């Protein structure tokens, strides 16, 4: 008699579990359908019709985001060449920091303009010949020099996919595209030491968990001499400036190519680097 | 107590029906919305341009093959790793069961369509080799005390080559998958009796009546015209030849079905993103499983193509079904 009572309560719980799972699926699918219906009415997209809030957006549940965060973290540590995993980690963990950044941008007049106009830094939007004709010491010229010396292109940034808000997705994209400009402003090359220094600056500035993780784990791959350099001069400089500098995402860089880089640094409240770090000829150090 | 059990059971079944309706609504809404650009293309193309499903999306038939090609080109390098992770290694058991059901004898000729990275062919050659070894061992045991006549017979027999040479042909439409398969074969040291051919399952580059066994493992749901693939299978098989198909199918147990759906749609694309760096391809994979006909319907399709004695076995409660038919 008691056994039958236990069995029937077990079935009851099982039934409730099915109901809960069913509802989760229903919510997930209906959400996708609604978002899709919202966007199918708007025309004029050059891409073919997409599901989600912006081109490339993929809906994810909190569980999926958690698994993505853990999985991408492990994958990025396992294989440092997987930059896409670093990007995914940033997207899956950066919600609060992105809200913070977006609010900072809104409160700044130039940042507000950026949020409205949504500029993108891509080879197609940059006028490289124009920038090359600018005088030395100007921001545009130095940025071009940085791209050439380190053999990088602004088009290598992955698109944002897992951020569930259209404006926050733009903020994330802007952060990625501004990263190279930060290298120029801070005078850091793209070798390991330079990247770690920039990560420390970004961690202090943005508070993105991915930056913090990179800042903590990056030094593990440095040689002892570079580690010493990092901890004695570069590191404290990066952190200090990260805290005191103006929000770097709120600057309309595209309109300041002709501005002198020293002038821009002063405006942003960034000290020039204490040590000159040379770019190595090889890309992977 | 029996009454309350029946009530709960009915509730479960009602819930599962509701779920199916919701997914069907979701599917039709999503696929309906994606009609936009594809219908425009349809009007500009030749009239009578049909469309088919690509996962839950609707695409023109001509485009499906290209998109499937891209999917497998992207995932080829990590295909085997992903299989192990997604199925928790169980796909190896499924393939072993296929071989066990096949029970090939030395000298059999296998055509492994959509063979890609070669899993079935490697198992086939291994199985046949172990069968041959067992035969040799049996003949050796029965000849423990050979007469002088037997010994002289043996000497003359040793000069001949083994008359029964088993052959496996791996045929796949995707060159990347075949490349990965060839590298695997080289690293495993398997080369005898194995060949790699690029070909389309709907239009096989082989003559009629060539093969003893035709297999297609986890490939037929990616074919645009399944009936054409089945007819080609009938054509290239010898009379008496066997058609065997391993494919994902409908799960029979409602409890497991719910867990399987949750796992498929929530976890597999995430794993695809983390391991292979490709969410969309694995989203397509799990959606294409849902669009494939169920066990009974597929059995009828095989019968319609002209096969006899068509049967199917459910593996892992219907997660995978093994269909088999004969050309007579």
Interface residues (C-beta under 8 A of the other chain):
Chain A: X4 X8 X11 X12 X14 X15 X18 X19 X21 X22 X24 X25 X26 X28 X29 X30 X32 X33 X36 X37 X40 X48 X49 X51 X58 X60 X61 X63 X64 X67 X68 X71 X72 X74 X75 X82 X84 X85 X88 X161
Chain B: X1 X4 X5 X8 X11 X12 X15 X16 X18 X19 X22 X23 X25 X26 X29 X30 X33 X34 X36 X37 X255 X258 X261 X262 X265 X266 X267 X269 X270 X271 X273 X274 X275 X277 X279
